[in-house]
């Protein structure tokens, strides 16, 4: 009569985002309908109407982080065949990036 503690899936429970920020390349009625069907508010710039400047301030964080990872030569082009080795290099890169950011603020 006691329910199980977990659903059997590892990790934290998945959640949908509240909003989706995208540029004009994703502007289509179908994309907006897909977002709304999933309960996500689309923030997509419209061609010829809105400028994408407002959306850019949210996107630069992701693009900056990708640029940080691309500084590690092994990551942009995957030379390793084994996934665990590639994952180890990605984890090492994330650790070094974090350490560099901590040093900036301390």
CNS distance restraints for C-alpha pairs under 8 A (distance, minus, plus):
assign (resid  16 and name CA) (resid  40 and name CA) 7.47 0.50 0.50
assign (resid  17 and name CA) (resid  40 and name CA) 6.48 0.50 0.50
assign (resid  18 and name CA) (resid  39 and name CA) 7.54 0.50 0.50
assign (resid  18 and name CA) (resid  40 and name CA) 5.25 0.50 0.50
assign (resid  18 and name CA) (resid  41 and name CA) 6.24 0.50 0.50
assign (resid  19 and name CA) (resid  40 and name CA) 5.38 0.50 0.50
assign (resid  19 and name CA) (resid  41 and name CA) 4.62 0.50 0.50
assign (resid  19 and name CA) (resid  42 and name CA) 5.86 0.50 0.50
assign (resid  19 and name CA) (resid  43 and name CA) 6.83 0.50 0.50
assign (resid  20 and name CA) (resid  35 and name CA) 7.93 0.50 0.50
assign (resid  20 and name CA) (resid  40 and name CA) 6.74 0.50 0.50
assign (resid  20 and name CA) (resid  41 and name CA) 6.23 0.50 0.50
assign (resid  20 and name CA) (resid  42 and name CA) 4.96 0.50 0.50
assign (resid  20 and name CA) (resid  43 and name CA) 5.63 0.50 0.50
assign (resid  20 and name CA) (resid  44 and name CA) 7.61 0.50 0.50
assign (resid  21 and name CA) (resid  42 and name CA) 6.57 0.50 0.50
assign (resid  21 and name CA) (resid  43 and name CA) 4.76 0.50 0.50
assign (resid  21 and name CA) (resid  44 and name CA) 5.91 0.50 0.50
assign (resid  21 and name CA) (resid  55 and name CA) 6.48 0.50 0.50
assign (resid  21 and name CA) (resid  58 and name CA) 7.53 0.50 0.50
assign (resid  21 and name CA) (resid  59 and name CA) 7.85 0.50 0.50
assign (resid  22 and name CA) (resid  26 and name CA) 6.45 0.50 0.50
assign (resid  22 and name CA) (resid  42 and name CA) 7.94 0.50 0.50
assign (resid  22 and name CA) (resid  43 and name CA) 6.30 0.50 0.50
assign (resid  22 and name CA) (resid  44 and name CA) 4.82 0.50 0.50
assign (resid  22 and name CA) (resid  45 and name CA) 6.90 0.50 0.50
assign (resid  22 and name CA) (resid  55 and name CA) 6.97 0.50 0.50
assign (resid  23 and name CA) (resid  27 and name CA) 7.31 0.50 0.50
assign (resid  23 and name CA) (resid  44 and name CA) 5.68 0.50 0.50
assign (resid  23 and name CA) (resid  45 and name CA) 5.47 0.50 0.50
assign (resid  23 and name CA) (resid  52 and name CA) 6.20 0.50 0.50
assign (resid  23 and name CA) (resid  55 and name CA) 6.91 0.50 0.50
assign (resid  24 and name CA) (resid  44 and name CA) 6.48 0.50 0.50
assign (resid  24 and name CA) (resid  45 and name CA) 5.07 0.50 0.50
assign (resid  24 and name CA) (resid  46 and name CA) 5.79 0.50 0.50
assign (resid  24 and name CA) (resid  47 and name CA) 5.93 0.50 0.50
assign (resid  24 and name CA) (resid  52 and name CA) 7.18 0.50 0.50
assign (resid  26 and name CA) (resid  31 and name CA) 6.92 0.50 0.50
assign (resid  26 and name CA) (resid  44 and name CA) 6.98 0.50 0.50
assign (resid  27 and name CA) (resid  31 and name CA) 6.99 0.50 0.50
assign (resid  27 and name CA) (resid  32 and name CA) 7.72 0.50 0.50
assign (resid  27 and name CA) (resid  44 and name CA) 6.11 0.50 0.50
assign (resid  27 and name CA) (resid  45 and name CA) 6.72 0.50 0.50
assign (resid  27 and name CA) (resid  46 and name CA) 5.96 0.50 0.50
assign (resid  27 and name CA) (resid  47 and name CA) 7.24 0.50 0.50
assign (resid  28 and name CA) (resid  32 and name CA) 6.60 0.50 0.50
assign (resid  29 and name CA) (resid  33 and name CA) 6.20 0.50 0.50
assign (resid  30 and name CA) (resid  34 and name CA) 6.14 0.50 0.50
assign (resid  31 and name CA) (resid  35 and name CA) 6.32 0.50 0.50
assign (resid  32 and name CA) (resid  36 and name CA) 6.27 0.50 0.50
assign (resid  32 and name CA) (resid  42 and name CA) 6.06 0.50 0.50
assign (resid  33 and name CA) (resid  37 and name CA) 6.02 0.50 0.50
assign (resid  34 and name CA) (resid  38 and name CA) 6.52 0.50 0.50
assign (resid  35 and name CA) (resid  39 and name CA) 6.38 0.50 0.50
assign (resid  35 and name CA) (resid  40 and name CA) 4.98 0.50 0.50
assign (resid  35 and name CA) (resid  41 and name CA) 6.54 0.50 0.50
assign (resid  35 and name CA) (resid  42 and name CA) 6.18 0.50 0.50
assign (resid  36 and name CA) (resid  40 and name CA) 5.31 0.50 0.50
assign (resid  36 and name CA) (resid  41 and name CA) 6.24 0.50 0.50
assign (resid  36 and name CA) (resid  42 and name CA) 7.29 0.50 0.50
assign (resid  43 and name CA) (resid  55 and name CA) 7.99 0.50 0.50
assign (resid  45 and name CA) (resid  49 and name CA) 7.82 0.50 0.50
assign (resid  45 and name CA) (resid  50 and name CA) 5.59 0.50 0.50
assign (resid  45 and name CA) (resid  51 and name CA) 6.65 0.50 0.50
assign (resid  45 and name CA) (resid  52 and name CA) 5.87 0.50 0.50
assign (resid  45 and name CA) (resid  55 and name CA) 7.57 0.50 0.50
assign (resid  46 and name CA) (resid  50 and name CA) 5.45 0.50 0.50
assign (resid  46 and name CA) (resid  51 and name CA) 7.79 0.50 0.50
assign (resid  52 and name CA) (resid  56 and name CA) 6.28 0.50 0.50
assign (resid  53 and name CA) (resid  57 and name CA) 7.21 0.50 0.50
assign (resid  54 and name CA) (resid  58 and name CA) 7.98 0.50 0.50
assign (resid  55 and name CA) (resid  59 and name CA) 6.69 0.50 0.50
assign (resid  56 and name CA) (resid  60 and name CA) 6.15 0.50 0.50
assign (resid  57 and name CA) (resid  61 and name CA) 7.82 0.50 0.50
assign (resid  59 and name CA) (resid  63 and name CA) 6.49 0.50 0.50
assign (resid  60 and name CA) (resid  64 and name CA) 5.81 0.50 0.50
assign (resid  61 and name CA) (resid  65 and name CA) 6.27 0.50 0.50
assign (resid  62 and name CA) (resid  66 and name CA) 6.29 0.50 0.50
assign (resid  63 and name CA) (resid  67 and name CA) 6.23 0.50 0.50
assign (resid  64 and name CA) (resid  68 and name CA) 6.35 0.50 0.50
assign (resid  65 and name CA) (resid  69 and name CA) 6.45 0.50 0.50
assign (resid  66 and name CA) (resid  70 and name CA) 6.15 0.50 0.50
assign (resid  67 and name CA) (resid  71 and name CA) 6.54 0.50 0.50
assign (resid  68 and name CA) (resid  72 and name CA) 7.70 0.50 0.50
assign (resid  68 and name CA) (resid  97 and name CA) 7.36 0.50 0.50
assign (resid  69 and name CA) (resid  75 and name CA) 6.91 0.50 0.50
assign (resid  69 and name CA) (resid  76 and name CA) 7.70 0.50 0.50
assign (resid  69 and name CA) (resid  93 and name CA) 6.71 0.50 0.50
assign (resid  69 and name CA) (resid  94 and name CA) 7.61 0.50 0.50
assign (resid  70 and name CA) (resid  75 and name CA) 6.32 0.50 0.50
assign (resid  70 and name CA) (resid  76 and name CA) 5.49 0.50 0.50
assign (resid  72 and name CA) (resid  76 and name CA) 7.59 0.50 0.50
assign (resid  72 and name CA) (resid  93 and name CA) 7.04 0.50 0.50
assign (resid  73 and name CA) (resid  77 and name CA) 7.43 0.50 0.50
assign (resid  74 and name CA) (resid  78 and name CA) 6.20 0.50 0.50
assign (resid  74 and name CA) (resid  79 and name CA) 6.66 0.50 0.50
assign (resid  74 and name CA) (resid  89 and name CA) 7.82 0.50 0.50
assign (resid  75 and name CA) (resid  86 and name CA) 7.73 0.50 0.50
assign (resid  75 and name CA) (resid  89 and name CA) 7.49 0.50 0.50
assign (resid  75 and name CA) (resid  90 and name CA) 7.01 0.50 0.50
assign (resid  78 and name CA) (resid  86 and name CA) 7.47 0.50 0.50
assign (resid  80 and name CA) (resid  85 and name CA) 6.71 0.50 0.50
assign (resid  80 and name CA) (resid  86 and name CA) 6.05 0.50 0.50
assign (resid  81 and name CA) (resid  86 and name CA) 7.85 0.50 0.50
assign (resid  82 and name CA) (resid  86 and name CA) 6.61 0.50 0.50
assign (resid  83 and name CA) (resid  87 and name CA) 6.00 0.50 0.50
assign (resid  84 and name CA) (resid  88 and name CA) 6.10 0.50 0.50
assign (resid  85 and name CA) (resid  89 and name CA) 6.36 0.50 0.50
assign (resid  86 and name CA) (resid  90 and name CA) 6.21 0.50 0.50
assign (resid  87 and name CA) (resid  91 and name CA) 6.08 0.50 0.50
assign (resid  88 and name CA) (resid  92 and name CA) 6.09 0.50 0.50
assign (resid  89 and name CA) (resid  93 and name CA) 6.10 0.50 0.50
assign (resid  90 and name CA) (resid  94 and name CA) 6.17 0.50 0.50
assign (resid  91 and name CA) (resid  95 and name CA) 6.12 0.50 0.50
assign (resid  92 and name CA) (resid  96 and name CA) 6.21 0.50 0.50
assign (resid  93 and name CA) (resid  97 and name CA) 6.12 0.50 0.50
assign (resid  94 and name CA) (resid  98 and name CA) 6.08 0.50 0.50
assign (resid  95 and name CA) (resid  99 and name CA) 6.07 0.50 0.50
assign (resid  96 and name CA) (resid 100 and name CA) 6.13 0.50 0.50
assign (resid  97 and name CA) (resid 101 and name CA) 6.29 0.50 0.50
assign (resid  98 and name CA) (resid 102 and name CA) 6.14 0.50 0.50
assign (resid  99 and name CA) (resid 103 and name CA) 6.24 0.50 0.50
assign (resid 100 and name CA) (resid 104 and name CA) 6.42 0.50 0.50
assign (resid 101 and name CA) (resid 105 and name CA) 6.69 0.50 0.50
assign (resid 102 and name CA) (resid 106 and name CA) 6.13 0.50 0.50
